[in-house]
Amino acid sequence: MAQHGQVFPLAGEGRDGTRWAYRYRVGGRGSKRVQRGGFASEQAAVEALERALEQLRREQGLVESPTLTEFVEVYLAQHEGEPETTEKLRWLLAKAVRAFGERRLSELRSPAIAAWRLRRRRMSRRSRWRHRRRSRWRAFFRAGRW
């Protein structure tokens, strides 16, 4: 659940001008609403709101998910296998990273991944057909050598 807040001017005016406040809900609709006020400027209230929301996200374990590129790099760094295996994984995952590398993991959806895989499968069928055709020609020429 994304946490949002609201910054607004207070109704009463302080000695040195308008005072600002912020408010946000702890757990969505129907939950407790936290409100703090008395900030001298709108910018000060915005900064305080961002700090409060960041603290709440950390407490609730809601941190921003990494991009696919970041996730793959961390995964490969902690992968305990032979260097050849790690390089093969890097090569295999590079295809997905090229397609979805800058997207956050939380933004990836099954339909987009399925469409990408279908496009790749179609391309690989063409490649397999070409490969089979070349293989037949190779077999034909080898048969002529016997």
Stockholm file with secondary structure:
# STOCKHOLM 1.0

chainA/1-146         MAQHGQVFPLAGEGRDGTRWAYRYRVGGRGSKRVQRGGFASEQAAVEALERALEQLRREQGLVESPTLTEFVEVYLAQHEGEPETTEKLRWLLAKAVRAFGERRLSELRSPAIAAWRLRRRRMSRRSRWRHRRRSRWRAFFRAGRW
#=GR chainA/1-146 SS CCCCEEEEEEEEEETTEEEEEEEEESSSTTSCEEEEEEESSHHHHHHHHHHHHHHHHHHHTCCCCCBHHHHHHHHHHHCCSCHHHHHHHHHHHHHHHHHHTTSBGGGCCHHHHHHHHHHHHHHHHHHHHHHHHHHHHHHHHHHHHC
#=GC SS_cons         CCCCEEEEEEEEEETTEEEEEEEEESSSTTSCEEEEEEESSHHHHHHHHHHHHHHHHHHHTCCCCCBHHHHHHHHHHHCCSCHHHHHHHHHHHHHHHHHHTTSBGGGCCHHHHHHHHHHHHHHHHHHHHHHHHHHHHHHHHHHHHC
//
